[in-house]
Amino acid sequence: MEHQWNPRPKPDRIEWLERRIEFDDYASNRAFLDRLNDFCEQQGRYPDISFGRTYVNITLRAEGGETPIGEADHAFASAIDDLL
């Protein structure tokens, strides 16, 4: 399955990025969530996360709040990808 971030645009800017990640089992999901937690603690940045037994949904809003998604946000999303 392809994993990718999906932009959620408004007419003049990207408001946030979303991604759904599927796992084969709960253990793999939990291991990823633990890595994600450690990374977010190190960065001091916390995306919105929802999850079930074998999936995680992540919503990443712009770091500056009302600003559009920028390079720092894409770098943060890429770093989350590296946790996989």
N, C-alpha and C positions, 0 to 999 in steps of 0.2 A: 504494500500500500504506500502511496506517495504521501509524504508529510509536507505541508506547506502552510505558510501564513496567508490568510485572506484579509485584504484591506477592507475596511468598512468606511467608504467615503461619504462625505457631505458634498454639496455642489462645488466647493472651492478648496477642499482639503481632505486628507485621510484622518478620520477621527480615532480609529484604533485598528489593531491587528488581532485576528482571531485564528486559533488553530485547535484542531481536534487530533489527539494522538490515541491510536488504538494499540492495545497490548494483548499478548496471547493469554496472559493470566494475571491474577491479582499480585503475585510476588513481583513480577516485572514492573507492574504499575506502581506498586509501593516503593520499589527501589528507585524508580525515576522521581517519584514525589519527594523522597528523602534527599536526593541529589538537588532537586529544584529548590527545596527548602534551604539547604545549606548555601546554595548559590545566591538566592534572594537575600538571605541574611548578610552575606558578605557584601553584596551590592547596595543594600539598604533600599531595595526597590521591590515592590510586591504586586505582581499582576493579579487579576481576578482569576480564580481557579475553581472549577467544579469538576467532580469526578465520580465515576462509578467503579465497579469491580474491574473492568478491563479498558477504561478510557479516561482521558483527562482532556478537559476543555480549558483553554487559556485565552484570556482577553488581556491584551497589552495596550494600555492607553498611553498617550504621549506623556513623556516625563514632566513636561512643563504644565500639565493640566489642560488649559484651553488652547494650547498651541497644536499645530498639526504634527503628525508623526514625522520624525526627522531621523538623521543618521544615527544618533545615539540610541534611538528606539529600535532601529533595524539591527544595530550591533547587539543590543540586549536580546532581541529575538534570536539572532544567530547564535549567541552564546547558549541560549536555552536549547537550540537544536543540537549543539555540541554535547549536551548532557545525555542525549540518546545514545 
